[in-house]
Amino acid sequence: MYLAEFVAPGPLTDDIADELSWKTAEFTSRIVLIVHGRRVGAQCLSLCWKELKIRRGTAVAVTTDRGFHPPDLEDRRALKEFTELFQTLTARR
C-alpha cells in the first residue's frame, strides 16, 4: 500500500470529481481517498463528492494498493498521477 497526504489547494467540484473518477479507470490499483475520517473509493467520487466537503485547506489522504502491472510500479504510478491531477484541478478553482 502507498500513501500520499496533502492539503487541498482548492475545492472539489462536480466536474473535478467526475474527471478524477474517470482517471481511476486507467489503473487496476484500488485508489481510496480519506477525508474527515471517511474512506471513499475514488471511482465513486462523482457520486459522493458533496459529502466529503473538500475545500481549500482540507487535509486529504490517498492510498493505492492491489495493482497488477506489476503491483509496486502500478500502485506508485496510480498514486502519483491521481494526486497530481487532484491537486492540479482543484488549484484552478
C-alpha positions as CSV (number, residue, x, y, z in Angstrom):
1,M,0.0,0.0,0.0
2,Y,1.2,3.5,-0.8
3,L,0.0,6.7,0.9
4,A,0.1,10.4,0.0
5,E,-1.1,13.2,2.3
6,F,-1.6,16.7,1.2
7,V,-3.8,19.8,1.7
8,A,-6.3,20.5,-1.0
9,P,-5.3,23.7,-2.8
10,G,-9.0,24.4,-3.7
11,P,-12.5,22.9,-3.6
12,L,-13.6,19.7,-5.1
13,T,-16.4,20.3,-7.6
14,D,-18.8,18.1,-9.6
15,D,-16.7,18.4,-12.8
16,I,-13.4,17.7,-11.0
17,A,-14.9,14.7,-9.1
18,D,-16.1,13.3,-12.5
19,E,-12.7,13.7,-14.1
20,L,-11.0,12.1,-11.1
21,S,-13.4,9.2,-11.2
22,W,-12.6,8.6,-14.9
23,K,-8.9,8.7,-14.1
24,T,-9.2,5.6,-11.9
25,A,-10.1,3.5,-15.0
26,E,-6.5,3.9,-16.2
27,F,-5.3,1.6,-13.3
28,T,-6.0,-1.8,-11.8
29,S,-4.9,-0.3,-8.4
30,R,-7.6,0.4,-5.9
31,I,-7.5,4.2,-5.1
32,V,-9.1,5.4,-1.9
33,L,-9.5,8.9,-0.5
34,I,-9.6,9.5,3.2
35,V,-11.2,12.9,4.1
36,H,-12.6,13.9,7.5
37,G,-12.4,10.3,8.7
38,R,-14.4,9.0,5.7
39,R,-12.9,6.4,3.2
40,V,-14.2,6.6,-0.3
41,G,-13.2,4.7,-3.4
42,A,-12.0,7.2,-5.9
43,Q,-14.1,5.6,-8.7
44,C,-17.2,6.8,-6.7
45,L,-16.2,10.4,-6.3
46,S,-18.7,11.7,-8.9
47,L,-21.5,10.2,-6.7
48,C,-20.4,11.4,-3.2
49,W,-18.1,14.4,-3.7
50,K,-20.5,16.8,-1.9
51,E,-20.5,14.7,1.3
52,L,-16.7,15.0,1.5
53,K,-16.9,18.8,1.7
54,I,-13.3,19.3,0.3
55,R,-12.4,23.0,0.4
56,R,-9.1,24.8,0.2
57,G,-7.1,23.7,3.2
58,T,-8.8,20.3,3.7
59,A,-6.5,17.5,4.6
60,V,-6.7,14.7,2.1
61,A,-5.0,11.3,2.2
62,V,-4.9,8.9,-0.8
63,T,-4.0,5.3,-0.7
64,T,-3.3,2.8,-3.5
65,D,-3.0,-0.9,-3.5
66,R,-3.8,-4.2,-5.4
67,G,-2.4,-3.1,-8.7
68,F,-1.3,-5.8,-11.2
69,H,1.1,-4.4,-13.7
70,P,3.4,-5.0,-11.8
71,P,2.0,-4.3,-8.3
72,D,4.5,-1.9,-6.9
73,L,5.0,0.1,-10.0
74,E,1.4,0.5,-10.8
75,D,0.4,1.4,-7.3
76,R,3.1,4.1,-7.2
77,R,2.2,5.4,-10.6
78,A,-1.5,5.5,-9.8
79,L,-0.8,7.4,-6.6
80,K,1.4,9.9,-8.3
81,E,-0.9,10.5,-11.3
82,F,-4.1,10.6,-9.3
83,T,-2.8,13.0,-6.6
84,E,-1.1,15.3,-9.2
85,L,-4.4,15.5,-11.2
86,F,-6.4,16.2,-8.0
87,Q,-4.1,19.0,-6.9
88,T,-3.8,20.5,-10.4
89,L,-7.6,20.5,-11.0
90,T,-8.5,21.9,-7.5
91,A,-5.8,24.6,-7.7
92,R,-7.6,26.1,-10.7
93,R,-10.7,26.9,-8.6
